[in-house]
Amino acid sequence: MQTIRFSSLNLFHLTKYGLKQILPFRIENFYISKKKYLNIVTDKKQHIIIYTKRNSPYMYISERTLKKIKHGFNDVLSTLLKGRTILEIKQFELDRIIEFITDADIKVFVQFIPGKFNLYVTDKQNTIINQYSFLKNREGNVLEKPGKKYIVPDEKEIIMYLNNEEKEYIKNFNIMPEELLKKRIFYTYIRKNTYHIIPFIVENETYLDSSENISELIEKLRKRDLENEIEKSTNIVFERLVKKKEKLGKEIALMMNIQKEQALVNELYEKAETIKMHLNDLKGKNQLIAMSIINPEKKLTIELDRSLNAQKNMEKYFKEMNKVNKRIESNRIRLKSKQSELSAIIKQIEKVENGEMEIIEEKVKKQKDKKRIGRTFISPGGFKIVAGRSAIENDRITTKIASKKDIFFHAREKHGSHIILVTGGRIPAKVDIEYAASIAAYYSAGKHSSLVAVSYTEIRYVTKKRKSKPGEVYILNEKVIFVSPIKI
């Protein structure tokens, strides 16, 4: 979000023509949301949102509120203010300080100081009960704290509250500062990545919008920011989707070459069975020339290892055949997963091409809200699978993110990643269980083994003891499956 320059004049106009119009109102909730927005939820359709970041605090009225987060101050705010009725809202002259007066002898002072934001909850005598964002002097000492009286700054001449742009305007047009207070229409423009909301037009600036409603202008600026971010992200996301589609297409093409692999299995089987029929004739030979047991009209030349006896040579061909068979089966499982992933990518590309922006908007919001957690995969049945990349991340996906019905996988008695199969209330098929188990086997200390024992159970049976090491959990009602590690 680009900076919104919120002036004393903006606050005056919002208080007089916005906030006072919804009085009195009951506080249904009072909390901090993501990105440091203070939400005052009222019993009316209109709520008060205050952006509390120190570099550019501002306030507006909105029909929507933002999602509450865990914050140490939220419980205090709710206890003190929830259910109270705001009877009066007062601005001190043109200062960037407003006072909310309640029906319970409690006041709330909010300071919109450039570079700072302060909120004080006081009693009727202005004694501070609690506060948010502690104001300090140059020596680092807290100026205001609970138990002390909150002192409203002395009043000054109106011109002292105006910013440079507003002062220049009254000078150029030779008007009194009080004239600015009478203006009802405000204009928005952008300069050097900063939005300005002013009650007059400045030459050589490109204006975005105008309105008598400052809250409406702020909401439009916030929406504009999101749309710009989505527009910038569209090309990047589209290019990534196309590259991913091409990569998946190549991988699928290689996996679909099963016919050659199957022909190799048939050839190895044919040679092994032919050796089996000539076990007594191979002593000391490095080559067997004989008619095929499978196809009697076909003459075979089979290379033998002279350091091995006939039985071992036969077993060598059978073993090689089994390896290729496992590779084919592994590719079949991976092929289904990759085809499912490719289908989803193609649908996303079509949405972007058709101007459906939900996919982009969702990606932008996810990038802003949280960092990507774990490696993610899609099973043949379309289930999402998440693999932890560290002990701390293992803890997070298992104890914080996974739902009770999700399925937990871990290589048995080996160090490795926590693997979560996200069920979403559905029942995964056997192939999905095997797929997730194979991922658990690969991301474990047993990744180079041909078979790995993997334990799995529902998340509700996974517990973590206090003071246990990161990534260390205990599981009940486990089932064990033996799978080959698969690199996806």
Beta strands, then each sheet from edge to edge (+ up, - down):
strand 1: 3-5
strand 2: 25-33
strand 3: 37-42
strand 4: 47-51
strand 5: 58-62
strand 6: 85-91
strand 7: 97-102
strand 8: 106-111
strand 9: 118-123
strand 10: 128-132
strand 11: 186-191
strand 12: 194-198
strand 13: 207-211
strand 14: 287-291
strand 15: 299-303
strand 16: 375-378
strand 17: 384-387
strand 18: 407-411
strand 19: 419-422
strand 20: 452-458
strand 21: 462-463
strand 22: 474-475
strand 23: 479-483
sheet 1: 1+ 12+ 11- 13+
sheet 2: 5+ 4- 3+ 2- 6+ 7- 8+ 9- 10+
sheet 3: 14+ 15-
sheet 4: 16+ 17- 19+ 18- 20+ 23-
sheet 5: 21+ 22-
end
